[in-house]
Amino acid sequence: MKRYLSLLFLILLTGVLYAQENTSKHELFVGYGFAPITSIPEPDLPIDVMVNAPYSTKNKRFSGTINIGYLFHVSDPLAIGLSYSYSTVKRDVVLGSSIPLAEIKNTCHTVMVTGKYSWLRLQRFSFYSRVGVGIMSVEKGKMDLFKVAPEYMDLSSVTMESDKCIAWQVMPIGIEWNFVKHLALFTEIGAGSAGCGIAGVKILF
């Protein structure tokens, strides 16, 4: 009986070691994010001398995000790593309730620490959740005046400084399709600075 139990233990141990050797420890991913959500700092705009009221911005329009990242599996279901996102944002400059007088365009760079937990694995599909937190750097913007702007308005001389803000990402549902040995397609649904939806490809090794 002991001989059979020892043999069974050896078979199980061999299977576990083989599985560990063939489990990917690293992930590199590239993806595109749709409809990012983030609160960026407001520029320091001057006061209009004619009406004694400050200029402000409204109607923020974010581009999609380009996302790249790396994850290391500290265990089979849990992975941690870093992600980087690139995007742009445009804002209209207004005076009170006026029509848009100018447009500001900023470039945004985001770096986040991210964690992923896989809660269901099938033969070729994996279901997971991912969260992240980090910093977004908003580079000083470019301002374009519209033709409707009054002649005395000189916003083109405004100096805009680079600024930073908190970035976050919560993706409750992620689906990964491992269609070949070291490649997978993925899609994630949630909200945050990288997008409310992200789709892309992963390299597993």
N, C-alpha and C positions, 0 to 999 in steps of 0.2 A: 504493500500500500504506500509506504514511504517513497519507494522508487517511482511510482506513478505520480505522486504529488510533487516530487522533486522535478520530474520530467515536465509536468504541467507548468510548474513555476518557471523553469528555464525557457519553455516555449513562450509564455506570457512576457517574460523579461526581454527576450529577443525581439518580440513584436513591439514592445514599448520603445526600446532603443532604436529599432528601425524606423518607427513612426516619428521619433524625435529627430532623427537624422534627416528625414524627408519633409519635416515641417518647416516652412519658410519663416525665418526669423526677422527678415527685413522687408519693408514695403517702400517703394518710391511711387508717388502718384502725381499725375498732372490732370487738371480738370478745369472746367469753365463753370462759373457761378452765375446764377440768375437772380436779379432783384435783391441786391445786398441791402441790409438794414444797419445803419450806424448813425450816430450823432456826432457830427464834426464841428470843430470850433468855428465861431463866427469871426470874420475879419474885422479889424478895427477901422470902420468907415467914418468919415468926417460928418460934421453937421452942415446942412445947407444954410448958407447965410441969408438967403432971401426969405425963407419961411421959418428959420430957426428950429429945424427939426433934423434928426439924424437920418442918414441913409441906412437901409437894412437890406437883408437878402430874404428871398423866398423861393419856392418851387425848385427844391433840390432834385437834380436828375443824375443818378448814378449810372455809370456804364456797368456792363457785366464785369466779372472779376476773372483774372487768370490766376490759378492756384497751383502751387507745387508744394510737395512736402515729403517728409521721411518719417517712418514709424518703425520702432523696434519692439518686438514681442518679448516682454518680460515673462510672459506665460502664454499658453496656447490661446486663451480668449482675450488677454489684455495686452495692449500695445500703447506706447507713449512716444512722442516725437515733437517735431517742429513743422510749421507750415508757413508759407509766404504767399501773400495775395497782392496783386496789382490791379488798380482801378482808377477811374477818373470821376470827378463830380463837377457838374455845372450848376451855377446858381444865378438867379436874376437879381439885379440890384434895383431897388424901388425906393421911393420917397413917400412914406405913408401908404396910401392905397393907390398910388400912381401905377400906370402901366410900366412894364420893364424898361429901364433906362440904359442898362448895361448888363453884361454877363461876365461872371468870374468862372474860370476853369482851373481846378486843382488836380494834381496827381497825388494818389494815395498809395503808400506802401505799408503793408500790415504783416507783422510777425507774431505768431501765436504758439504757445505751448499747447499741444493737443493730445487727447487720450481717446482711445477706441476700445470698446468692449463688445466682443462677438457673443450674442446670446442664443443663436441657433445656427447650426452647421448641417447642411445636407451634402449630397455627393459633390456637386459643383457650385452650389450656391451657399452664401454666408450672409446672415442678417446681423446687423450690429447697430450700435449707437456711438456717437462721437461728440465730444465737447472740446472747446478751446477758449483760451483767454490770452490777451497780449496787448500790444501797442500798435496803434496806427499813426504813421507819420504823414501829415498833410503838408505837401510842399507849397511854398508861396505861389500864388496863382497868377494867371494872366487875365487882364481885364480888357474887354472889348466894349466900347461905347456904341450904343445904337443911334440911328439918325434922329430919333425922337427926343434924345437928350437935349436939354436946354443948352444954349451956347456958353453960358457962364459956368456950367458945371465942369469941373476939372478933376474928375475921379481918376483920370489916366495917370496922375502924378501920385496917387496913393501908394504907399509902400506897404506891401503885404508880407508878413513874416511867416516862416514855416511854423507849424504847431503840431502838437501831439494829442491823442485822445485814447481812451480805453477801447480795445476791440474784443469782441466775444463771438462765440459760435456755439450753437446747440443744434445737433442733428439727431433727433430721436430715432429715425429710421434710415438705415443704409443697407443697400443690397449690392452684393459683390458676386459676379459671375466669373468663375475661374475656367475660362473656355479652353485654355491650353495650360501646360504645366507651369510656366512662369509668368503668365499674363492674365489679367482680369479686367473686366469692365465693371464700373461701379456707378451708382447713382445714390444721392443722399437728399433727404427732405427735412427742412427745419427752418432756422432763421439765424441771421447774424451778419457780421461784416464781410464774410466771404460769399454770401448769397443765401437765398431761401431754398434754392435747389442747386446741387452741384452734380455734374456728370463728367466722367473721364476714364482714364486707363491707369492701371497699376502694374508695376513690375515687382514680382515676388521672388526673393532669393534667400 
